């Protein structure tokens, strides 16, 4: 069984930084797309950043220049460095990945990690 486990969230003052991690475990043959989403109270879940297996990245306009996504393929882990945080970045951050296991590729979600930015 495949699991995605996030860590690194917390409470931080505006302007601060955090590093979120998401580790995939289980019977994994390969991981293609990995991404971070977030969901603030009363809002829809939104894509924050994504990275392909080759390292190509894409960011939401609201986080460009402040957030950096990266991955360690050997560790099946994706990271999100969040900097210059603003109160509007407060949300639950979720990891998403497309993982091949037993010849089947499907999407998986982590349980989420809370990021709270105080003004």
Order of alpha helices (4+ residues) and beta strands (2+ residues): beta-beta-beta-beta-beta-beta-beta-beta-beta-beta-beta
